[in-house]
Structure formats: C-alpha cells, structure tokens
Amino acid sequence: MAETSLTVPGIKYVIDPGTARISRYSYRTKVQRLPIEPISQASANQRKGRCGRVSEGICIRLYSEEDFNSRPEFTDPEILRTNLASVILQMTALGLDDIEAFPFVDAPDRRNIQDGVKLLEELGAFETIKTKSGEKRRLTQTGRQLAQLPVDPRLAKMLLSAVNFSSVYEVMVIVSALSIQDPRERPTEKQQSADEKHRRFADKKSDFLAFLNLWNYLQEQQKALTKNQFRRQCQKDFLNYLRIREWQDIYHQIRLAVREMGLPINSEKAEYQQIHTALLSGLLSHIGLKDMEKQQYLGARNTHFSIFPNSVLFKKQPKWVMTAELVETSKLWGRMVAEIESEWIEPLADHLVKNLMPSHDGRSHAAR
C-alpha cells in the first residue's frame, strides 16, 4: 500500500488491516527484526487519506474505534529502533564523546548506545585508554578512517580491509550494492521469468559475487547501448533502472572518498578469497557454523539462523558461512550469504579472541 509517498488516482476505497511490518533492532539478539505490529494513529490516518485526495472515498478499518484510540499517536522515531553504530561513530569523530549526555530530541535507550559502541569496538574503531579520571574511549586511526567513508561502519570496514587484500575495486562494487535496495526485481506474476534472467549472474558459492557479475554486465550494456536502449534492457532483465542509477551514484561517491583518502585501487582482478576475506572483516559477528543436529547455523552469542531461501547456498549448506544481515521474521534468517573457510576468521578477529589457560582440579584430577 502507498501510505505516504504517492497518491494513486481513482482510489475510492481503502481497506486498512491496521498492521505493518516495522523494522526494529534488538540489542539482545543483535539482529534487525521485522515483527508485524499494530500501526500508529498517524499511520492509520495516512492510509485513510489515500482515498480522499482527489475525491470523496471510504476507508474500512478492520479494527474497532476503541482499538484505534488505544494506539500510540505516532510511530516510534527511527533512532529508537535502529542500530546506533553509525550515529555514534560520526558524533565521536566530531568530538561529541559523551553520547549518553547528548540532548537528543528522542533519547535512545542506554543499552542501544552500549550495543553500538560494542559493534564499533568489534570493527576496531574504538580503543580504551586509562586517564586520571578513569577509563576513556577514543577513536583509533581505523575509526577516523571509517568515519570518512559515506557508508555504514560495517561496510566501511570492508573497504579498509580490502586494501590489505588487493580487492578494493570489487569490494567498492559490492559495498555500494549493499547500501541500496536490491535492483533485481521479481514481479509476482513473472517470478520464474525473472529468476531465469537473474540466474546468469549467480555464483555457486557466494551471493555477494552476483552483484559483481551484474555490475560487469551492466558496464558492458551501457557501453553498447544508448540511454533509452539501456533503460529498456534493464526492464527486459527485470532490473530496476532507478536503483541501478542509485547503485552507480553511490559507487562513484565511495570511489571519490577512497581516492581522497589515498587508498590504492587494484587494477588486477581479485580472487574469491581476497574479496571475501575483506567482506568478512565487517561481518565477524555474522558468521555461522553448520549445526548438523538442528540443521541450522550456530552464530555469535549462541544464536541459530537459517539461510534465506533465495540464496544460492540454500540447498548446498556449507560448513562455514558469513551473512550480510540477520533478519527475524517467522524465524531468524541469514540474507546475502557466502561460503568461507574457518582459517580466514581468526587473523581478522585477533582483537576479539580470548585465550584461557586451563587449570587443574586437584580433587577430580580434571582440567577446567
């Protein structure tokens, strides 16, 4: 339903079920949830307005007036229901170190702030130093570089790591794709045709490489076709032209930022391991080990997730995977997945690894 962004002419009736999927970040599970929730009064009135813009209309609400009056007046602001790592990083880079004391219009939960800080520590953006007044958090050199890149901190970390693996070009393409809505479309009435068109871009081990293959295809088409021909070709290939343009715009923004930072862009083609090790550096808490008993993947903090059905790895189910995002709907899903090797993980996560010396129990004569 077009709730706020446009007016559809000729609409006389609106049937409002009173619910919507609302994106909420959970600091407990560290995943973005998409629960179905009752909408606010403001959202309900926006829906009603879809049939009253150009002529009189009727709105049928599938819930009682008492239910409507008991609902909150407005939807929660996004800052209260999203991961705050990017906000915290930019504020710290501007010298606003005490995030909890900042006078937000809608102050986020203290636990959400702590969760954002922990993610930035995972990415190597923060370090703790001792001062006379106690411990203090400050930006590292990596953190200052992350703040210069116009993307989410996880994606920025991938770009910085790509320098060490000579895969900056490929990672720029993938990161810019991850920053937008997927340009591949699957109309309900033409899903099979769309899947056949998109299958030629797939890689048998990685969903990420489909973006790289698609990018190379689009580059070739743009060189060979006029602007109008290219637009029509996108439609034939079930690709959203405006999202393709957005993808290209973000890529050029990232490329400009990378050049201004003096980071070298590789001219030789990067191999699978070079690309995915760089991507892995931003997804250390999004790795999974196959749990044969539960037929799911064991992730960080003992979470269990399944590979989303549209992934190339949905049936293959390799031993180790990483996923771009964990989303909870009917269950916890890993979306945008790639096969990885376990030996790639530890060198990247050295600052997160704890080495424990076993102790000997004199009574039981056992190690613990």
DOTORNU-340305 format. One record per residue (C-alpha): residue in three letters; y, z, x. Coordinates in steps of 0.001 Angstrom, whole numbers, padded with zeros to 6 digits, always signed. Layout:
<recs>
ALAYZX/...
</recs>
This chain:
<recs>
MET+000000+000000+000000/ALA+003514-000832+001185/GLU+005054+002631+000883/THR+008356+002387+002750/SER+008610-000702+004933/LEU+008989-003512+002387/THR+009451-004375-001283/VAL+006836-006672-002817/PRO+008403-008786-005603/GLY+006762-008842-009019/ILE+005141-005391-008821/LYS+005251-003807-012312/TYR+002621-001080-011930/VAL+001763+001362-009159/ILE-001395+003488-009236/ASP-000993+006452-006887/PRO-004162+008418-005963/GLY-001954+010981-004221/THR-003742+010956-000875/ALA-003391+009299+002529/ARG-004893+009445+005992/ILE-002387+011433+008046/SER-002661+011444+011835/ARG-002848+014976+013267/TYR-003554+016052+016830/SER-005870+019049+017174/TYR-005114+021272+020174/ARG-008513+022925+019664/THR-010673+019796+019956/LYS-008079+017728+021916/VAL-008573+014749+019599/GLN-006421+012826+017151/ARG-007714+013477+013647/LEU-007241+011218+010631/PRO-008015+013514+007692/ILE-007416+012453+004088/GLU-004714+014783+002758/PRO-002512+015100-000334/ILE+000775+013286+000238/SER+004176+014989+000016/GLN+006576+014694-002914/ALA+008803+012379-000856/SER+005890+010009-000146/ALA+004882+010061-003818/ASN+008428+009120-004842/GLN+008450+006303-002278/ARG+005237+004945-003790/LYS+006721+005174-007284/GLY+009757+003242-006090/ARG+007652+000190-005194/CYS+007612-000838-008874/GLY+011248-000038-009598/ARG+013179-002058-007046/VAL+013821-005338-008836/SER+012888-004408-012430/GLU+011564-001544-014517/GLY+007969-000531-013881/ILE+005309+002098-014494/CYS+003772+004495-011959/ILE+000445+006118-012844/ARG-000295+009195-010742/LEU-003936+010252-010608/TYR-002999+013926-010337/SER-001191+016444-012521/GLU+002506+017303-012629/GLU+001561+020840-011605/ASP-000214+019421-008528/PHE+002859+017311-007692/ASN+005224+020297-007958/SER+002994+022396-005679/ARG+003102+019837-002860/PRO+005475+020119+000129/GLU+008766+018300-000289/PHE+008371+016233+002898/THR+005592+015137+005269/ASP+005385+017207+008463/PRO+007540+015706+011267/GLU+005535+013743+013845/ILE+006436+016182+016642/LEU+004377+018835+014815/ARG+001266+016658+014604/THR+001031+014710+017854/ASN+000193+015380+021493/LEU+003347+016504+023305/ALA+002476+015471+026872/SER+004923+012538+026931/VAL+007780+014644+025488/ILE+007127+017478+027976/LEU+006975+015060+030917/GLN+010299+013404+030079/MET+012028+016730+029359/THR+010826+018193+032656/ALA+011978+015076+034536/LEU+015438+015645+033003/GLY+015491+019240+034247/LEU+014614+020884+030911/ASP+011796+023008+032318/ASP+011592+025743+029668/ILE+010114+023673+026846/GLU+009392+026656+024604/ALA+013047+027776+024708/PHE+014421+024320+023808/PRO+016164+024307+020377/PHE+014040+021664+018624/VAL+015085+020796+015059/ASP+011433+021358+014152/ALA+009935+023554+016856/PRO+006329+022609+017751/ASP+003582+025209+017918/ARG+003440+027047+021253/ARG-000256+026139+021524/ASN+000572+022430+021231/ILE+003063+022784+024081/GLN+000454+024513+026247/ASP-002035+021758+025420/GLY+000443+019078+026525/VAL+001030+020947+029788/LYS-002728+021126+030421/LEU-003068+017367+029976/LEU-000253+016783+032468/GLU-001978+019133+034919/GLU-005163+017083+034445/LEU-003177+013958+035336/GLY-001727+015633+038438/ALA+001839+015646+037077/PHE+002401+019397+037441/GLU+001763+021972+040121/THR+002202+025753+040032/ILE+004297+027428+042716/LYS+004946+031103+043375/THR+008523+032389+043244/LYS+010081+035860+043426/SER+010150+035998+039636/GLY+006526+034872+039318/GLU+004703+031563+038964/LYS+006678+028457+038080/ARG+005626+024981+037000/ARG+007207+021935+038632/LEU+006773+018167+038730/THR+004728+016676+041540/GLN+005533+013345+043174/THR+002911+011846+040845/GLY+004663+013446+037868/ARG+008005+011931+038839/GLN+006381+008501+039089/LEU+004629+008942+035725/ALA+007996+009700+034118/GLN+009388+006372+035403/LEU+006790+004265+033602/PRO+007553+003322+029955/VAL+004099+004212+028596/ASP+002014+007236+027583/PRO+001230+009563+030561/ARG-002498+008729+030452/LEU-001712+005019+030714/ALA+000900+005623+033407/LYS-001714+007476+035468/MET-003986+004421+035255/LEU-001212+002232+036648/LEU-000533+004543+039592/SER-004244+004814+040403/ALA-004623+001029+040223/VAL-002553+000781+043421/ASN-005360+002539+045334/PHE-007985+000207+043860/SER-006050-003088+044174/SER-006195-003714+040427/VAL-002569-003273+039323/TYR-002324-006693+037624/GLU-005436-006227+035489/VAL-004532-002642+034589/MET-000994-003698+033570/VAL-002517-006170+031104/ILE-004942-003583+029681/VAL-002389-000751+029537/SER+000131-002926+027686/ALA-002616-003849+025185/LEU-003498-000180+024659/SER+000175+000507+023886/ILE+000161-001629+020726/GLN-001928-002123+017617/ASP-004928-004362+018337/PRO-003758-008005+017992/ARG-007206-009088+016794/GLU-007385-009277+013000/ARG-010423-009032+010681/PRO-009411-010064+007140/THR-011815-008551+004597/GLU-012783-011943+003165/LYS-013230-013585+006611/GLN-014717-010853+008796/GLN-017655-012947+010014/SER-015418-015877+010991/ALA-013023-013531+012797/ASP-015871-011833+014664/GLU-017189-015213+015830/LYS-013761-016181+017175/HIS-013300-012827+018939/ARG-016828-012698+020385/ARG-015936-015179+023140/PHE-013555-012620+024644/ALA-016133-009805+024730/ASP-017618-008316+027899/LYS-021118-006837+027697/LYS-020158-003598+029499/SER-016549-002942+028552/ASP-014286-003176+025514/PHE-011273-002996+027848/LEU-012147-006298+029518/ALA-011952-008086+026166/PHE-008179-007599+026388/LEU-008123-009121+029867/ASN-010216-012106+028752/LEU-007992-012575+025699/TRP-004861-012399+027865/ASN-006139-015124+030187/TYR-006987-017307+027176/LEU-003508-016825+025702/GLN-001865-017702+029019/GLU-003788-020986+029104/GLN-002933-021808+025483/GLN+000779-021124+025947/LYS+000910-023495+028910/ALA-000815-026284+026982/LEU+000821-025905+023541/THR+004294-025903+022033/LYS+005582-022680+020485/ASN+004673-023769+016933/GLN+001261-025050+018033/PHE+000584-021753+019810/ARG+001521-019804+016698/ARG-000872-021892+014580/GLN-003617-021466+017195/CYS-003209-017686+017002/GLN-003694-017908+013243/LYS-006868-020000+013697/ASP-008192-017455+016208/PHE-007417-014520+013870/LEU-004793-013144+016245/ASN-001556-011557+015052/TYR+001255-013585+016626/LEU+003881-010820+016430/ARG+001554-008330+018113/ILE+000825-010889+020828/ARG+004582-011161+021428/GLU+004881-007364+021494/TRP+001989-007190+023981/GLN+003723-009693+026255/ASP+007065-007883+025976/ILE+005520-004529+026942/TYR+003645-006176+029824/HIS+006929-007541+031208/GLN+008604-004117+030820/ILE+005751-002490+032743/ARG+005799-005199+035410/LEU+009556-004691+035893/ALA+009110-000902+036214/VAL+006229-001357+038674/ARG+008321-003692+040845/GLU+011323-001338+040788/MET+009027+001469+041978/GLY+007821-000737+044840/LEU+004173-000705+043758/PRO+002172-003691+045087/ILE+000678-006077+042525/ASN-002614-007595+043641/SER-002933-011377+043853/GLU-006723-011418+044234/LYS-008927-010841+041201/ALA-010129-007227+040884/GLU-013795-006421+040247/TYR-015266-004280+037447/GLN-015370-001039+039465/GLN-011810-001448+040765/ILE-010441-001882+037253/HIS-012473+000823+035546/THR-012048+003462+038243/ALA-008291+003106+037787/LEU-008658+003377+033998/LEU-010959+006379+034404/SER-008260+008343+036256/GLY-006318+008623+032994/LEU-009368+009378+030860/LEU-011098+012226+032703/SER-011326+014311+029529/HIS-012611+011275+027610/ILE-015898+010734+029445/GLY-019300+011116+027811/LEU-022888+011701+028930/LYS-025644+010472+026610/ASP-027355+013352+024789/MET-030817+011957+024047/GLU-031691+014736+021576/LYS-028644+014285+019344/GLN-028266+010540+020018/GLN-024592+011177+020724/TYR-022396+011638+023780/LEU-021585+015031+025260/GLY-017906+015098+026156/ALA-015429+017587+027588/ARG-015394+021098+026097/ASN-018886+020555+024622/THR-017666+018054+022036/HIS-020079+015412+020756/PHE-018924+011923+019826/SER-020437+008570+018847/ILE-019443+005088+019968/PHE-017461+003287+017274/PRO-019496+000509+015567/ASN-017169-002329+016637/SER-017762-001612+020347/VAL-019930-003912+022471/LEU-021751-000738+023609/PHE-022596+000487+020096/LYS-026228-000661+020401/LYS-026604-000536+024184/GLN-025620+003169+024551/PRO-025460+003516+028386/LYS-025871+006898+030109/TRP-022211+007393+031091/VAL-019148+006066+029228/MET-015410+006582+029021/THR-013370+006024+025873/ALA-009678+005271+025411/GLU-009371+007565+022417/LEU-011337+010091+020407/VAL-010604+009881+016683/GLU-012050+012112+013997/THR-012651+010668+010526/SER-016071+011219+008915/LYS-017234+012173+012432/LEU-015862+012103+015970/TRP-015705+008526+017268/GLY-015017+007121+020717/ARG-012996+003915+020332/MET-012480+001339+023099/VAL-015422+002214+025353/ALA-016703+001133+028776/GLU-019784+001869+030858/ILE-019091+003864+034037/GLU-021057+005370+036922/SER-021196+009138+037445/GLU-020262+008863+041133/TRP-016845+007459+040156/ILE-015860+010687+038407/GLU-015848+013481+040996/PRO-013445+011888+043545/LEU-010907+011406+040732/ALA-011425+014879+039259/ASP-011438+016829+042513/HIS-008450+018955+041396/LEU-010323+019915+038213/VAL-013675+020800+039796/LYS-014598+024460+040274/ASN-017149+025308+042972/LEU-019042+028513+042227/MET-021172+030319+044799/PRO-024435+031613+043283/SER-025017+035364+043519/HIS-028353+037164+043844/ASP-029532+039646+041236/GLY-031404+042406+043114/ARG-033332+043583+040067/SER-034605+040289+038726/HIS-034546+038555+042138/ALA-032914+035600+040434/ALA-029862+033567+041303/ARG-026999+033576+038867/
</recs>
